């Protein structure tokens, strides 16, 4: 049996959706009401049969655990102090920061490897954490020319820095000793928009860890905005109450003009994605003003989101990642996007394939937004029901077909004019 690392919870709740919060189906856990974090948490409503979120604290070695948990008093106090408590109201107020207009689809360019040409895109997205050394926080690029050379993009392009990444990189951002210098570098580079780091909100951890991550998202967003960097507030949430807190925060702060969300991991789970979309739409309608949503993944949900947000900007990563794997985008007759394998010489650059993928994906998204008028049902010709068998024959055997085969075998006389066909007794 594979053992979990000592810093990870050892209890497993299978299937994982038992830990999903659903206040409409499940009662609040019995131990939640007396918790000191209840005002910021709102309690858990799960099907996991837990007394409170303390039952999710099950690390084999608490001295190595990196979760924010009240069962480690000294570490908990330090983590609480670093974010000035879990209340979102203590996040500093900031002034609005104008940003340039953005298209509805922006390709994400991870790096320049396997390419030799500059990508002729006026607006691109790059990983926020590819601009700095994750260990020291030292800038890897300091000028627009260096930025263009690092990603092979036009020097005058509009650049979005995406804060979505694995936990190790997101946590490294928080650990930077001099984030003011980091923000100064982003301002010198002329970054058009930064999506705030998406600190994780896990299901199988005590709620203080969630509240700590949510507060860090808000503080990181405020730091960027205070430094003159247009920033999108990343909306990570585990419960309905989390979404209610974000909704109140945004409604009370008109400086929040742009938010971000990521469907690529847990939020994109088939059994949970509708729950998130419904709450994002409710948040947008409650804001009292049009919001811009910068989204990663969740392409199938874009029509629903566009109906509620002022604009939805998709940071599209498939064009680049699929090109690296030598996959070419094609649009089928049904208007769907498909990926086919391309055979390229070893070491061949992917510049042409990348341009093709971006253009094809953009065309596919344009087609999805065109309303297709279906013909009236009265004008549709009835279609023949397909055969049930692979040989194209119906399930009911045809006597005439058998007779034709018998005639071909000369077992019955070919002159049928004076013959009566009858079943043999």
C-alpha positions as CSV (number, residue, x, y, z in Angstrom):
1,X,0.0,0.0,0.0
2,X,1.3,3.4,-1.0
3,X,1.8,5.7,2.0
4,X,1.1,9.4,1.8
5,X,3.8,11.9,2.6
6,X,3.8,13.0,6.3
7,X,2.7,16.5,5.3
8,X,-0.5,15.3,3.6
9,X,-3.8,14.2,5.1
10,X,-4.0,10.4,5.5
11,X,-7.8,10.0,5.6
12,X,-9.4,9.3,2.2
13,X,-13.0,10.1,1.5
14,X,-14.1,8.1,-1.5
15,X,-15.7,9.1,-3.7
16,X,-14.2,12.6,-3.4
17,X,-17.5,14.4,-4.2
18,X,-18.6,13.4,-0.6
19,X,-16.5,16.4,0.5
20,X,-18.3,18.8,-1.9
21,X,-20.2,21.5,0.1
22,X,-23.9,21.5,-0.8
23,X,-26.2,23.4,1.7
24,X,-29.3,22.4,-0.3
25,X,-28.8,18.6,0.3
26,X,-26.7,18.2,3.4
27,X,-27.1,19.7,6.9
28,X,-24.4,21.7,8.5
29,X,-21.8,19.6,10.4
30,X,-22.7,19.5,14.1
31,X,-19.4,21.0,15.3
32,X,-19.4,24.0,13.1
33,X,-21.7,26.4,15.0
34,X,-19.3,26.7,18.0
35,X,-16.2,27.2,15.9
36,X,-14.3,30.5,16.3
37,X,-13.9,30.7,12.5
38,X,-17.6,30.3,11.8
39,X,-18.3,33.9,10.9
40,X,-15.7,33.7,8.1
41,X,-16.4,30.1,7.2
42,X,-20.1,29.6,7.4
43,X,-19.7,25.9,8.2
44,X,-19.5,22.7,6.0
45,X,-22.4,20.9,4.4
46,X,-21.0,17.6,3.1
47,X,-21.9,13.9,2.8
48,X,-18.7,12.8,4.4
49,X,-20.1,12.3,7.9
50,X,-17.6,14.5,9.7
51,X,-18.3,16.3,13.0
52,X,-16.4,19.4,11.8
53,X,-13.4,20.3,9.6
54,X,-11.1,19.1,12.3
55,X,-11.8,15.6,11.2
56,X,-9.9,16.4,8.0
57,X,-6.7,17.0,10.1
58,X,-5.0,13.6,9.9
59,X,-1.4,14.3,8.9
60,X,1.0,11.5,10.0
61,X,3.5,14.1,11.2
62,X,2.2,17.5,12.3
63,X,5.7,18.9,12.6
64,X,6.0,18.5,8.8
65,X,2.5,19.5,7.9
66,X,2.2,22.8,5.9
67,X,-1.6,23.2,6.3
68,X,-3.1,26.0,8.3
69,X,-4.7,24.2,11.2
70,X,-5.7,25.1,14.8
71,X,-4.2,21.9,16.1
72,X,-0.8,23.5,15.6
73,X,-1.3,26.6,17.8
74,X,2.0,28.3,17.3
75,X,2.2,27.8,13.5
76,X,-1.5,28.7,13.2
77,X,-1.0,32.0,15.0
78,X,1.9,32.9,12.7
79,X,-0.1,32.1,9.6
80,X,-3.0,34.0,10.9
81,X,-0.8,37.1,11.6
82,X,0.8,37.1,8.1
83,X,-2.7,37.7,6.5
84,X,-4.1,39.9,9.3
85,X,-6.9,37.5,10.0
86,X,-9.3,35.8,7.7
87,X,-11.7,38.8,7.3
88,X,-11.7,40.1,3.8
89,X,-12.6,43.6,5.1
90,X,-9.0,44.1,6.3
91,X,-7.7,44.0,2.7
92,X,-6.5,47.5,1.9
93,X,-8.6,49.6,-0.4
94,X,-7.0,50.5,-3.7
95,X,-7.7,52.8,-6.6
96,X,-8.9,51.5,-9.9
97,X,-6.2,50.9,-12.5
98,X,-7.1,51.3,-16.2
99,X,-6.3,48.5,-18.6
100,X,-6.3,48.4,-22.4
101,X,-9.2,46.6,-24.2
102,X,-8.7,42.9,-24.6
103,X,-10.0,40.4,-27.2
104,X,-12.3,37.5,-26.3
105,X,-9.5,34.9,-27.0
106,X,-5.9,35.3,-26.0
107,X,-3.3,32.5,-26.7
108,X,-1.0,31.5,-23.9
109,X,2.6,31.2,-24.8
110,X,4.6,29.2,-22.3
111,X,8.1,29.7,-23.7
112,X,10.1,30.0,-27.0
113,X,11.5,26.5,-27.2
114,X,10.8,24.5,-30.5
115,X,10.3,27.9,-32.2
116,X,12.5,30.2,-34.3
117,X,10.1,32.9,-35.5
118,X,8.3,35.7,-33.7
119,X,4.6,35.0,-33.3
120,X,2.6,37.7,-34.9
121,X,-0.1,38.1,-32.3
122,X,-1.0,41.5,-31.0
123,X,-2.2,40.2,-27.6
124,X,-0.7,37.2,-25.8
125,X,-0.6,35.7,-22.4
126,X,2.5,34.4,-20.6
127,X,3.0,32.6,-17.3
128,X,3.5,35.1,-14.5
129,X,6.1,32.8,-12.9
130,X,8.2,32.6,-16.0
131,X,9.2,36.2,-15.5
132,X,11.0,35.7,-12.2
133,X,13.3,33.2,-10.6
134,X,11.1,31.2,-8.3
135,X,13.8,30.8,-5.7
136,X,15.1,34.3,-5.4
137,X,12.5,36.5,-7.0
138,X,15.0,38.0,-9.3
139,X,13.6,39.2,-12.6
140,X,14.4,37.1,-15.6
141,X,13.5,39.9,-18.0
142,X,13.8,43.6,-17.3
143,X,12.9,45.3,-20.6
144,X,10.3,44.9,-23.3
145,X,13.0,43.7,-25.7
146,X,14.1,41.0,-23.2
147,X,10.4,40.0,-22.7
148,X,9.9,39.7,-26.5
149,X,13.0,37.7,-26.9
150,X,12.2,35.3,-24.1
151,X,8.8,34.3,-25.6
152,X,9.4,35.2,-29.3
153,X,6.5,37.7,-29.3
154,X,6.3,41.2,-30.8
155,X,7.9,43.8,-28.7
156,X,4.9,46.1,-28.9
157,X,2.3,43.3,-28.1
158,X,-0.2,43.6,-25.3
159,X,0.8,41.1,-22.6
160,X,-1.3,39.4,-19.9
161,X,0.6,37.6,-17.1
162,X,-1.4,34.6,-16.0
163,X,-1.1,33.7,-12.3
164,X,-2.5,30.2,-12.7
165,X,0.1,27.5,-12.0
166,X,1.0,24.6,-9.8
167,X,1.1,25.1,-6.1
168,X,4.9,25.1,-5.8
169,X,5.1,28.2,-8.0
170,X,2.2,30.0,-6.4
171,X,3.6,29.4,-3.0
172,X,7.0,30.7,-4.2
173,X,5.3,33.9,-5.2
174,X,4.0,34.4,-1.6
175,X,7.5,33.6,-0.2
176,X,9.2,36.4,-2.3
177,X,11.0,38.6,0.2
178,X,10.7,41.7,-1.9
179,X,7.4,41.6,-3.8
180,X,7.5,45.4,-4.2
181,X,10.5,45.0,-6.5
182,X,8.6,42.2,-8.4
183,X,5.7,44.6,-8.9
184,X,8.0,47.3,-10.0
185,X,9.4,45.0,-12.7
186,X,5.9,44.2,-13.9
187,X,5.2,47.9,-14.2
188,X,8.5,48.5,-16.1
189,X,7.6,45.8,-18.5
190,X,4.2,47.4,-19.2
191,X,2.2,44.3,-18.5
192,X,-1.4,45.0,-19.4
193,X,-3.1,42.7,-16.9
194,X,-2.0,40.3,-14.2
195,X,-4.4,37.6,-12.9
196,X,-3.7,37.2,-9.2
197,X,-2.1,34.0,-8.0
198,X,-4.6,31.2,-7.6
199,X,-3.8,29.9,-4.1
200,X,-5.5,26.5,-3.7
201,X,-8.7,25.8,-1.8
202,X,-8.6,22.1,-1.2
203,X,-11.5,19.9,-0.1
204,X,-9.7,17.5,2.2
205,X,-8.1,20.0,4.6
206,X,-9.4,22.0,7.6
207,X,-11.2,25.2,6.7
208,X,-8.6,27.6,8.1
209,X,-6.4,26.5,5.3
210,X,-9.1,27.5,2.8
211,X,-9.7,30.8,4.5
212,X,-5.9,31.5,4.6
213,X,-5.7,30.9,0.8
214,X,-8.7,33.0,0.0
215,X,-7.2,35.9,2.1
216,X,-3.9,35.6,0.3
217,X,-5.6,35.9,-3.1
218,X,-7.2,39.1,-2.0
219,X,-4.0,40.5,-0.5
220,X,-2.0,39.6,-3.6
221,X,-4.6,41.3,-5.8
222,X,-4.5,44.4,-3.7
223,X,-0.7,44.5,-3.8
224,X,-0.7,44.5,-7.6
225,X,-3.3,47.1,-7.8
226,X,-1.6,49.4,-5.3
227,X,1.5,49.1,-7.4
228,X,-0.3,50.4,-10.4
229,X,-0.7,47.0,-12.1
230,X,-4.1,46.2,-13.6
231,X,-5.1,42.9,-11.8
232,X,-7.9,40.4,-12.0
233,X,-9.1,39.1,-8.6
234,X,-9.0,35.3,-8.8
235,X,-12.1,33.7,-7.4
236,X,-11.3,30.4,-5.6
237,X,-14.1,29.1,-3.4
238,X,-15.1,25.8,-1.8
239,X,-18.6,26.6,-0.4
240,X,-21.6,28.8,-1.1
241,X,-20.5,31.0,1.8
242,X,-17.1,31.6,0.2
243,X,-18.9,32.8,-2.9
244,X,-21.1,35.0,-0.8
245,X,-18.1,36.6,0.8
246,X,-16.5,37.3,-2.6
247,X,-19.9,38.7,-3.8
248,X,-20.0,41.2,-0.9
249,X,-16.4,42.1,-1.3
250,X,-16.8,42.9,-5.0
251,X,-20.1,44.7,-4.5
252,X,-18.6,47.0,-1.9
253,X,-15.4,47.7,-3.9
254,X,-15.9,49.4,-7.3
255,X,-12.2,49.1,-7.9
256,X,-12.8,45.4,-8.7
257,X,-13.4,45.6,-12.4
258,X,-11.9,42.3,-13.5
259,X,-12.0,38.8,-12.0
260,X,-10.4,35.5,-12.9
261,X,-11.3,31.8,-12.7
262,X,-9.7,28.5,-13.6
263,X,-11.6,25.4,-14.7
264,X,-8.6,23.3,-15.6
265,X,-8.4,21.3,-12.3
266,X,-11.0,20.6,-9.6
267,X,-13.5,23.3,-10.7
268,X,-13.7,21.7,-14.1
269,X,-14.9,18.3,-12.7
270,X,-18.0,17.2,-14.6
271,X,-20.0,16.9,-11.4
272,X,-19.0,20.3,-10.0
273,X,-18.5,22.7,-13.0
274,X,-22.2,23.6,-13.2
275,X,-22.2,24.5,-9.5
276,X,-19.3,26.9,-10.0
277,X,-20.8,28.5,-13.1
278,X,-24.1,29.1,-11.4
279,X,-22.4,30.9,-8.5
280,X,-20.1,32.9,-10.8
281,X,-23.1,34.1,-12.8
282,X,-25.0,35.0,-9.6
283,X,-21.9,37.0,-8.4
284,X,-21.7,38.9,-11.7
285,X,-25.4,39.8,-11.5
286,X,-25.1,41.0,-7.9
287,X,-22.1,43.2,-8.6
288,X,-24.2,46.1,-9.8
289,X,-21.8,46.8,-12.7
290,X,-20.4,44.9,-15.7
291,X,-17.4,42.7,-14.8
292,X,-14.7,41.3,-17.0
293,X,-14.0,37.6,-16.4
294,X,-10.6,36.1,-17.5
295,X,-11.0,32.4,-17.6
296,X,-8.7,29.3,-18.1
297,X,-10.5,26.2,-19.4
298,X,-14.3,25.6,-19.2
299,X,-14.8,26.3,-22.9
300,X,-18.2,24.6,-22.9
301,X,-19.4,27.1,-20.3
302,X,-18.5,30.2,-22.1
303,X,-22.0,31.0,-23.5
304,X,-23.5,30.9,-20.0
305,X,-20.8,33.1,-18.6
306,X,-21.0,35.6,-21.4
307,X,-24.7,36.0,-20.7
308,X,-23.8,37.4,-17.2
309,X,-20.4,39.1,-17.5
310,X,-19.7,42.2,-19.4
311,X,-16.9,40.4,-21.2
312,X,-15.3,37.0,-20.9
313,X,-11.7,36.7,-22.0
314,X,-10.5,33.1,-22.6
315,X,-6.7,32.5,-22.0
316,X,-6.4,29.6,-24.5
317,X,-3.6,27.2,-23.8
318,X,-4.4,24.3,-26.1
319,X,-3.0,25.9,-29.3
320,X,0.5,26.0,-27.8
321,X,0.5,22.8,-25.8
322,X,-0.9,20.7,-28.6
323,X,1.5,22.2,-31.1
324,X,4.4,21.0,-28.9
325,X,2.9,17.5,-29.2
326,X,2.6,17.9,-33.0
327,X,-1.2,18.1,-33.0
328,X,-3.0,20.1,-35.6
329,X,-6.4,21.7,-35.0
330,X,-9.2,21.0,-37.5
331,X,-12.9,22.0,-37.6
332,X,-15.2,19.1,-38.4
333,X,-18.4,19.4,-40.6
334,X,-20.3,19.6,-37.3
335,X,-18.3,22.7,-36.3
336,X,-16.4,20.8,-33.6
337,X,-12.7,21.2,-32.9
338,X,-10.6,18.0,-33.4
339,X,-6.9,17.4,-33.1
340,X,-5.0,15.2,-35.6
341,X,-1.4,14.0,-35.4
342,X,1.2,15.7,-37.6
343,X,4.3,13.9,-38.7
344,X,7.2,16.4,-38.7
345,X,10.9,16.0,-39.1
346,X,12.8,15.5,-35.9
347,X,13.8,18.9,-34.4
348,X,11.5,20.8,-36.8
349,X,10.1,24.1,-35.3
350,X,6.5,24.4,-34.5
351,X,6.0,28.0,-35.6
352,X,3.7,27.3,-38.6
353,X,1.7,24.7,-36.6
354,X,1.3,27.1,-33.7
355,X,0.0,29.9,-36.0
356,X,-2.4,27.4,-37.6
357,X,-3.7,26.2,-34.3
358,X,-4.4,29.7,-33.0
359,X,-6.2,30.7,-36.2
360,X,-8.2,27.5,-36.3
361,X,-9.2,27.8,-32.6
362,X,-10.2,31.4,-33.1
363,X,-12.3,30.4,-36.0
364,X,-14.0,27.6,-34.1
365,X,-14.9,29.9,-31.2
366,X,-16.3,32.4,-33.7
367,X,-18.5,29.7,-35.3
368,X,-19.8,28.7,-31.8
369,X,-21.1,32.2,-31.3
370,X,-23.0,32.3,-34.6
371,X,-26.6,31.4,-34.1
372,X,-27.6,28.5,-36.4
373,X,-31.2,28.6,-37.6
374,X,-32.4,25.1,-37.9
375,X,-35.1,24.3,-40.6
376,X,-38.6,23.8,-39.6
377,X,-39.5,20.3,-38.5
378,X,-42.2,20.2,-41.2
379,X,-39.6,20.7,-43.9
380,X,-37.3,18.0,-42.6
381,X,-37.6,14.8,-44.6
382,X,-38.1,11.7,-42.6
383,X,-34.9,9.8,-42.2
384,X,-34.7,6.0,-42.6
385,X,-34.0,4.2,-39.3
386,X,-30.6,2.7,-39.5
387,X,-30.2,-1.1,-39.4
388,X,-29.5,-2.7,-36.0
389,X,-26.8,-5.0,-37.3
390,X,-23.4,-4.3,-38.7
391,X,-24.2,-6.1,-42.0
392,X,-26.8,-3.4,-42.7
393,X,-29.6,-5.9,-42.3
394,X,-32.6,-5.4,-40.0
395,X,-33.2,-7.6,-37.0
396,X,-36.3,-9.2,-38.8
397,X,-35.0,-11.6,-41.4
398,X,-36.3,-11.0,-44.9
399,X,-37.9,-14.0,-46.6
400,X,-37.5,-12.5,-50.0
401,X,-33.8,-12.0,-49.6
402,X,-33.5,-15.7,-48.6
403,X,-35.5,-16.7,-51.6
404,X,-33.2,-14.7,-53.9
405,X,-30.2,-16.5,-52.4
406,X,-32.0,-19.8,-53.0
407,X,-32.7,-19.0,-56.6
408,X,-29.0,-18.1,-57.1
409,X,-28.2,-21.5,-55.8
410,X,-30.6,-23.2,-58.3
411,X,-32.5,-24.8,-55.4
412,X,-35.9,-23.4,-56.7
413,X,-37.0,-23.2,-60.3
414,X,-36.5,-19.7,-61.8
415,X,-40.0,-19.6,-63.3
416,X,-42.2,-18.1,-60.5
417,X,-45.2,-17.2,-62.6
418,X,-47.0,-20.5,-62.0
419,X,-45.6,-21.2,-58.6
420,X,-47.0,-20.5,-55.1
421,X,-44.5,-19.9,-52.4
422,X,-45.6,-21.6,-49.1
423,X,-43.9,-22.5,-45.9
424,X,-43.0,-26.2,-45.5
425,X,-45.2,-28.0,-43.0
